[in-house]
Amino acid sequence: MDLDFLLHALIPSWNSCAILAIFFVYLAIAGSILPGKVVPGVTLQDGSCLHYRCNGLLSLLLLVALLVMSAKMDVISPTVISERGFELLSTTFIFSTLVTLMLYAAGCNTKDRSSSLKPHVSGNLIHDWWFGIQLNPQFLGIDLKFFFVRAGMMGWLLINLSVLAQSIQDETLSHSMILYQLFCALYILDYFFHEEYMTSTWDIIAERLGFMLVFGDLVWIPFTFSIQGWWLLGNHVELTTAAIVANCFVFLMGYLVFRGSNKQKHDFKKDPKALIWGKPPRVIGGKLLASGYWGIARHCNYLGDLLLALSFSLPCGISSLVPYFYPIYLLILLIWRERRDEARCAEKYKEIWSEYRRLVPWRILPYFY
């Protein structure tokens, strides 16, 4: 791929803008009108509580069905995303930047950063633009943070499906591509099946909405998480039976740790007396769960996330580091985030956090870190 081709491919077109606009409009309408469980979020600092309509799975399935029908009617090509990948990447990046600038401007001129919380302005323009000023900004009644996460996860699946269609069209479909697509599809569908768990994650309840989250949700998740699929389009990898079994094992272990730990934390926040692995939970200071996965490592959900990321790359073999960009990046990101989480928890819980650290000394990986 020469530089001239790459630069030309990165130039946004009206078609890429239209694709992105239609996608966002669909998500806004579907998220507002389709039936779904309305879930109360975590109580915020001022005592208020946002509510979320968790109909992401239905929205996703309906969108895929509409796209399949459109492809059969020759309204849209199933490979349109894979053919316009760089174009859509630059268009989404520009959109994310504009959204962040508008959020920054709105945050500086509003008295509310969430339901009734005052805006936070550090006085550092770069800091406030990057991390954001408002906690839960809304537009036309839509919680933007929840909306962007949903858009990123759906976009990831749509990119993968288009890459799969391109692979079938080019007659290059391999076991590696099938395994990668299967792992990602199961993960994404499971995410939306348990979408209500997202309402109690740190991103939703504590991180302000700035460029870091907007770019991460709209650009990083769909385009970076799908690198393995793009790579497999141009590189044929044959896996042995033992490699396939090993890949499935890594995915399964990652899923069990990731989903299990998040479910335990979510259930604990809803009912502090809910059983953990069949036993009453051990709670530090009446606030911190120290049972189940959370009695093994303080950020055990990160371990599950890393194993899943690794499982998405393993089908690509070990001939190149390119497919491993995502798990390597995620390792760096989660260690950085874990350090930030530790500092915030130490400030919030004080001596309770110190007691939890003594009881659970491992941060992410037991006996290693």
QUIBEL-V600934 format. One record per run of one state. SS is the DSSP state (hx for helix, st for strand, lp for the rest). FROM is the first residue (numbers start at 1). TO is the last residue. If there is no record, write none. Layout:
ss->(SS	SS)
from->(FROM	FROM)
to->(TO	TO)
//
This chain:
ss->(lp	hx	lp	hx	lp	st	lp	st	lp	hx	lp	hx	lp	hx	lp	hx	lp	st	lp	st	hx	lp	hx	lp	hx	lp	hx	lp	hx	lp	hx	lp	hx	lp	st	lp	st	lp	st	lp	st	lp	hx	lp	hx	lp	hx	lp	hx	lp)
from->(1	3	10	14	34	37	41	51	55	56	73	80	84	85	109	125	132	138	140	142	144	170	175	194	195	201	202	206	211	225	227	235	241	271	276	277	279	280	283	285	288	290	292	296	300	315	322	350	351	360)
to->(2	9	13	33	36	40	50	54	55	72	79	83	84	108	124	131	137	139	141	143	169	174	193	194	200	201	205	210	224	226	234	240	270	275	276	278	279	282	284	287	289	291	295	299	314	321	349	350	359	369)
//
